[in-house]
Amino acid sequence: MPWFIKTETFTKTTQKLSKKDRQKYIQKHKDWVIKKNNSGLNIISGYLIDKNGNPGGGGILFLQATSYKEAESIIKEDPMINNNLVTWEIHQWVSTTNNQIELN
């Protein structure tokens, strides 16, 4: 089954939210990922940090889906997206090796 990668960055409006308010949405996102994982979807999410260990570089989500359309449909359920907190892109990832990668 194909892998898809969603990259995202906070919108300027999201960046202006208090850390406490951002954390509420981030927790909703984490809960959503856990729920999707528990339902059998192969999905993992995380954020980027710079060379000094500071967050703020955005986030990445990996998931397996049968098609681009299915992956996009799943991703649009993400609380970070349906609350317009991030700008995002989705791409299918194609391995250049025959090795199977399992993220869970």
C-alpha positions in Angstrom: 0.0 0.0 0.0 1.4 3.4 -0.9 2.9 5.8 1.6 1.9 9.5 1.8 3.6 12.4 3.5 1.8 15.5 4.7 4.1 18.5 5.5 2.7 21.5 7.4 3.6 24.8 9.0 1.6 27.0 11.4 -0.3 29.9 9.9 0.6 33.4 11.1 -2.7 33.4 13.0 -1.7 30.2 14.7 1.7 31.5 15.6 0.0 34.4 17.4 -2.0 32.1 19.6 -0.7 31.7 23.2 1.3 28.5 23.8 -1.5 27.2 25.9 -4.1 27.7 23.1 -1.8 26.1 20.5 -1.2 23.1 22.9 -4.9 22.5 23.1 -5.1 22.0 19.3 -1.9 20.0 19.2 -3.4 17.6 21.8 -6.5 17.2 19.7 -4.2 16.4 16.8 -2.3 13.8 18.9 -5.6 12.3 20.0 -6.8 12.1 16.4 -3.5 10.3 15.3 -3.9 7.8 18.2 -7.5 7.1 17.3 -6.6 6.6 13.7 -3.8 4.2 14.7 -6.1 2.3 17.0 -8.6 1.9 14.1 -5.9 0.1 12.1 -4.5 2.9 10.0 -0.7 3.0 9.7 -0.1 6.7 10.6 2.6 8.5 12.5 3.1 12.2 13.2 5.8 14.5 14.6 7.4 17.9 14.4 10.7 19.4 13.2 13.4 21.0 15.3 16.4 23.1 14.2 20.0 22.4 14.9 19.7 23.9 18.3 16.8 21.7 19.3 14.2 24.5 18.9 10.8 23.5 17.4 9.1 25.7 14.8 10.1 24.1 11.6 6.7 22.5 11.0 5.4 19.0 11.1 5.3 15.8 9.1 2.8 13.1 9.0 3.3 9.7 7.3 0.4 7.4 6.5 -0.5 4.5 4.3 -3.6 4.7 2.1 -4.9 3.0 -1.0 -4.9 6.2 -3.0 -4.0 9.9 -3.0 -7.7 10.6 -2.7 -8.1 8.4 0.4 -5.0 9.9 2.0 -6.3 13.4 1.3 -9.7 12.6 2.8 -8.1 11.2 5.9 -5.7 14.2 6.3 -8.6 16.6 6.0 -10.0 15.2 9.2 -6.9 16.3 11.1 -7.9 19.0 13.7 -4.9 21.1 12.7 -6.3 21.2 9.2 -10.0 21.5 9.8 -9.4 24.3 12.2 -7.2 26.2 9.6 -4.2 26.2 11.9 -1.6 25.1 9.3 -0.8 25.4 5.6 -0.1 21.9 4.3 0.8 19.8 1.3 0.5 16.1 0.7 2.7 13.9 -1.6 2.9 10.2 -2.3 6.3 8.8 -1.4 7.8 6.3 -3.7 10.7 4.2 -2.3 13.7 3.8 -4.5 14.5 0.4 -2.9 12.6 -2.8 -2.5 12.9 -2.7 1.3 9.6 -2.6 3.2 9.4 0.0 5.9 7.1 -0.4 8.8 6.6 2.7 11.0 4.6 1.0 13.8 
